[in-house]
Amino acid sequence: MDLDWLNAGVKGNYYFDHVFGITDDAWDVYGGANVGYSFDLRDDHDNNGHDGSDFNVGLQIGGRWFWNDKWGVYVEIGGGNVSGFSPGIGLTLKL
């Protein structure tokens, strides 16, 4: 696996279920903002001192579906000023 970037930060989302008339608790639609730090892990083969690491601010939108009271899957697209566009899919857990 070739890892070029590592992002560490926090996300805040607002759920728009009521806007779209979603009454089923199994579905969520959301949008939000994220803030953090992006670490540039690429090798500097030219030894020019380039480091793309920087403070990152961005937005995301997504949706999730729960197959039971705790577990579900999500699909999300988002990005930031450093990290660029990044789609995602994965598992989610309600605490």
C-alpha positions in Angstrom: 0.0 0.0 0.0 1.3 3.4 -1.0 0.2 6.0 1.6 0.8 9.6 0.4 -1.4 11.6 2.9 -2.6 11.2 6.5 -5.4 13.4 7.6 -6.2 14.0 11.3 -9.1 16.2 12.4 -12.8 16.4 13.4 -16.1 16.5 11.4 -19.4 18.1 12.3 -22.5 17.2 10.3 -26.1 18.4 10.1 -28.7 15.8 9.3 -31.3 16.9 6.6 -33.7 14.0 7.1 -36.6 16.4 7.8 -35.9 18.5 4.7 -36.2 15.4 2.5 -39.1 14.0 4.4 -37.2 10.9 5.6 -39.1 9.4 8.5 -37.4 6.0 8.5 -34.7 5.9 11.3 -32.6 3.5 9.2 -31.7 6.3 6.7 -29.7 9.6 7.2 -28.7 12.3 4.8 -26.1 14.8 6.0 -23.7 17.6 5.1 -21.1 19.3 7.2 -17.6 20.7 7.7 -14.3 19.3 8.7 -11.1 20.8 10.1 -7.7 19.3 10.8 -4.2 18.8 9.6 -3.0 17.0 6.5 0.4 15.3 6.7 2.3 14.9 3.4 4.0 11.6 3.6 5.4 11.6 0.0 9.2 11.1 -0.4 11.2 14.1 -1.3 13.4 12.4 -3.9 14.7 15.7 -5.3 15.7 17.0 -1.8 14.1 20.3 -2.5 12.5 20.6 0.9 9.0 20.4 -0.4 6.5 19.5 2.3 2.8 19.8 1.5 1.6 19.3 5.1 -0.8 22.0 6.2 -3.9 23.0 8.1 -7.0 21.6 6.2 -10.6 22.9 6.1 -13.3 21.3 4.0 -16.8 20.2 3.4 -18.6 16.8 3.0 -22.0 15.4 2.1 -23.2 11.8 2.5 -25.7 9.3 3.5 -26.0 6.3 5.7 -28.2 3.3 6.1 -28.5 1.2 9.3 -29.4 -2.5 9.1 -30.1 -2.7 12.8 -30.1 -0.3 15.8 -26.3 0.1 16.0 -24.6 -0.8 12.7 -24.8 0.6 9.2 -22.9 1.6 6.1 -22.1 5.1 4.8 -21.2 6.7 1.5 -19.6 10.2 1.6 -17.8 12.6 -0.7 -15.8 15.6 0.5 -12.6 17.5 0.4 -10.5 20.3 1.7 -8.1 23.0 0.7 -5.1 20.6 1.2 -6.5 17.1 0.9 -8.5 17.6 -2.3 -11.6 15.5 -3.3 -12.0 12.2 -1.4 -14.8 9.8 -1.7 -15.4 7.3 1.0 -17.5 4.2 1.9 -17.4 2.2 5.1 -19.1 1.0 8.3 -20.7 3.3 10.9 -21.7 2.6 14.5 -24.3 4.5 16.6 -23.1 4.9 20.2 
